[in-house]
Amino acid sequence: MEKILNEIYIKRVNNQYKSNIIKSARKSGLDLQKLSLKLGKKENFVSNACNKKTTIVSNNLLHSIAYLLNCDLNELTNIKSPWRFKETN
């Protein structure tokens, strides 16, 4: 059960990071593929890093992206609590 909760937490955090990265990249006129290439990686690198269920996106990658996009790191890391659930009736 704990492993499943960890995977859910990691997936939610990574999804929020991915959303923030996409928003910041769009401001610079980039998509995730172009961003990956500018980082010197394969086209799907950033997207794959954000889709993992086992590890949260690395600090080094977030710093590199923030530097490349000329944005504040807080723009990429500002996330809501991944444990908030919408109540259903």
NORLIN-V919461 format. One record per pair of residues at least 12 apart in sequence whose ideal C-beta (glycine too) atoms are under 7 Angstrom apart, sorted by the first residue. I is the first residue (numbers start at 1). J is the second residue. If there is no record, write none. Layout:
I	J
I	J
This chain:
7	53
9	82
10	53
10	54
10	55
10	56
11	53
12	82
13	56
13	79
13	82
14	50
14	51
14	52
14	56
14	57
16	79
16	80
17	50
17	57
17	76
17	79
18	50
20	75
20	76
20	78
21	46
21	50
21	65
21	76
24	69
24	71
24	75
24	76
25	69
28	69
32	46
32	47
35	65
38	68
39	64
39	68
49	61
62	76
62	77
